[in-house]
């Protein structure tokens, strides 16, 4: 099977956000400070490992479909749908919010392209399902760092 331009473009959008999420996860990992530092530091490594693997799977799937993945830094910077991560030290509490928001944005990109991907290539849509499930799990686990018992399930606590 050869990917249409639409499929290639959709997969490039996913790839771009995954690479950016990996980079931002590492930026947060290096610069977080505060309570629960070690736990969040380790969770961010899990995030980076997952997004790195997902980016590689996406790019390799693109090649299997005769599409050309573009992971160059200029392409990622110009094409990502994620907001830039702030520079400097970031409190663990702020990092949780920032990273969770970016995880949710990357998942939204996958959801936005899903139906078009599924229509052309259900096998590739299956990959998106796996990525979405794991990234949503990571968002839940990272977000739980700032929640307290009795807090709304859908919203982190506001300390």
C-alpha positions as a printed NumPy array, in Angstrom:
array([[  0.   ,   0.   ,   0.   ],
       [  1.154,   3.507,  -0.766],
       [  0.001,   6.349,   1.495],
       [ -2.014,   9.147,  -0.038],
       [ -0.8  ,  12.692,   0.544],
       [ -3.551,  13.082,   3.156],
       [ -2.372,  10.033,   5.104],
       [  1.257,  11.133,   4.879],
       [  0.355,  14.63 ,   6.081],
       [ -1.711,  13.29 ,   8.97 ],
       [  1.058,  10.961,  10.084],
       [  3.595,  13.777,   9.817],
       [  1.419,  15.846,  12.18 ],
       [  1.419,  12.986,  14.685],
       [  5.169,  12.491,  14.284],
       [  5.856,  16.195,  14.763],
       [  3.904,  16.374,  18.012],
       [  5.462,  13.161,  19.329],
       [  8.983,  14.437,  18.702],
       [  8.125,  17.784,  20.296],
       [  6.53 ,  16.057,  23.288],
       [  9.672,  13.972,  23.719],
       [ 11.835,  17.106,  23.674],
       [  9.578,  19.002,  26.058],
       [  9.428,  16.006,  28.396],
       [ 13.207,  16.027,  28.605],
       [ 13.271,  19.806,  29.114],
       [ 10.885,  19.407,  32.038],
       [ 12.858,  16.411,  33.355],
       [ 16.071,  18.427,  33.519],
       [ 14.586,  21.565,  35.062],
       [ 11.927,  20.578,  37.584],
       [ 12.36 ,  21.445,  41.242],
       [ 10.242,  21.033,  44.332],
       [  8.062,  18.51 ,  46.137],
       [  7.787,  15.063,  44.544],
       [ 10.829,  15.867,  42.415],
       [ 12.075,  12.301,  42.171],
       [  8.702,  10.756,  41.334],
       [  7.969,  13.307,  38.626],
       [ 11.558,  13.13 ,  37.339],
       [ 11.128,   9.379,  36.827],
       [  7.648,   9.749,  35.316],
       [  9.032,  12.205,  32.797],
       [ 11.604,   9.616,  31.775],
       [  8.706,   7.198,  31.154],
       [  7.012,   9.843,  29.021],
       [ 10.179,  10.484,  27.021],
       [ 10.737,   6.758,  26.433],
       [  7.147,   6.225,  25.298],
       [  7.074,   9.21 ,  22.95 ],
       [ 10.444,   8.295,  21.501],
       [  9.214,   4.77 ,  20.748],
       [  5.918,   6.077,  19.323],
       [  7.735,   8.577,  17.096],
       [  9.95 ,   5.801,  15.777],
       [  6.949,   3.536,  15.125],
       [  5.159,   6.378,  13.34 ],
       [  8.153,   7.198,  11.144],
       [  8.756,   3.547,  10.318],
       [  5.075,   3.069,   9.489],
       [  5.305,   6.076,   7.184],
       [  8.259,   4.493,   5.384],
       [  6.39 ,   1.185,   5.109],
       [  3.658,   3.178,   3.356],
       [  6.192,   4.899,   1.082],
       [  5.787,   8.267,   2.827],
       [  8.761,  10.32 ,   3.958],
       [  8.916,  11.245,   7.655],
       [ 10.567,  14.567,   8.462],
       [ 12.08 ,  14.795,  11.928],
       [ 14.361,  17.755,  11.301],
       [ 14.373,  20.324,  14.084],
       [ 13.146,  23.127,  11.815],
       [ 10.197,  20.979,  10.698],
       [  9.303,  20.097,  14.279],
       [  9.545,  23.705,  15.49 ],
       [  7.443,  24.995,  12.598],
       [  4.817,  22.26 ,  12.629],
       [  4.106,  21.293,  16.21 ],
       [  0.702,  21.958,  17.706],
       [  2.168,  21.99 ,  21.219],
       [  2.858,  25.267,  23.002],
       [  6.545,  25.918,  23.742],
       [  7.77 ,  24.774,  27.141],
       [  9.016,  27.618,  29.326],
       [ 12.735,  27.959,  29.845],
       [ 14.425,  27.853,  33.23 ],
       [ 13.503,  26.066,  36.422],
       [  9.912,  24.891,  36.73 ],
       [  8.19 ,  23.875,  39.954],
       [  6.939,  20.317,  40.033],
       [  3.382,  21.613,  40.475],
       [  3.655,  23.827,  37.364],
       [  5.448,  21.096,  35.423],
       [  2.588,  18.694,  36.081],
       [  0.116,  21.167,  34.588],
       [  2.366,  22.04 ,  31.648],
       [  3.189,  18.444,  30.761],
       [ -0.39 ,  17.238,  31.171],
       [ -1.608,  19.987,  28.845],
       [  0.947,  18.986,  26.224],
       [  0.097,  15.302,  26.531],
       [ -3.555,  16.154,  25.984],
       [ -2.677,  18.301,  22.956],
       [ -0.644,  15.489,  21.371],
       [ -3.524,  13.07 ,  21.957],
       [ -5.91 ,  15.58 ,  20.405],
       [ -3.768,  15.684,  17.26 ],
       [ -4.093,  11.898,  17.028],
       [ -7.843,  12.086,  17.558],
       [ -8.134,  14.868,  14.965],
       [ -6.518,  12.751,  12.237],
       [ -7.849,   9.369,  13.358],
       [-10.922,   9.08 ,  11.145],
       [ -9.063,   9.996,   7.959],
       [ -6.241,   7.602,   8.883],
       [ -8.694,   4.803,   9.696],
       [-10.579,   5.296,   6.436],
       [ -7.404,   4.767,   4.406],
       [ -5.418,   2.422,   6.631],
       [ -6.991,   0.701,   9.654],
       [ -3.634,  -0.854,  10.552],
       [ -2.13 ,   2.584,  11.113],
       [ -5.236,   3.639,  13.045],
       [ -4.554,   0.696,  15.368],
       [ -1.163,   2.229,  16.153],
       [ -2.86 ,   5.508,  16.997],
       [ -5.176,   3.646,  19.385],
       [ -2.171,   2.227,  21.244],
       [ -0.477,   5.618,  21.416],
       [ -3.612,   7.374,  22.648],
       [ -4.229,   4.794,  25.373],
       [ -0.67 ,   5.024,  26.712],
       [ -0.427,   8.819,  26.51 ],
       [ -3.77 ,   9.219,  28.268],
       [ -2.537,   6.857,  30.97 ],
       [  0.628,   8.923,  31.374],
       [ -1.424,  12.137,  31.534],
       [ -3.557,  10.644,  34.306],
       [ -0.542,   9.43 ,  36.27 ],
       [  1.383,  12.691,  35.947],
       [ -1.684,  14.802,  36.732],
       [ -2.36 ,  12.696,  39.838],
       [  0.856,  14.119,  41.352],
       [ -0.999,  17.327,  42.254],
       [ -4.428,  15.902,  43.078],
       [ -5.713,  15.2  ,  46.566],
       [ -8.373,  12.821,  47.806],
       [-11.82 ,  14.283,  47.334],
       [-10.756,  16.358,  44.323],
       [-12.821,  16.288,  41.17 ],
       [-11.77 ,  13.454,  38.9  ],
       [-11.723,  15.756,  35.886],
       [ -9.782,  18.617,  37.442],
       [ -6.549,  18.81 ,  39.422],
       [ -6.691,  20.554,  42.772],
       [ -5.924,  24.237,  42.876],
       [ -3.451,  24.675,  45.743]])
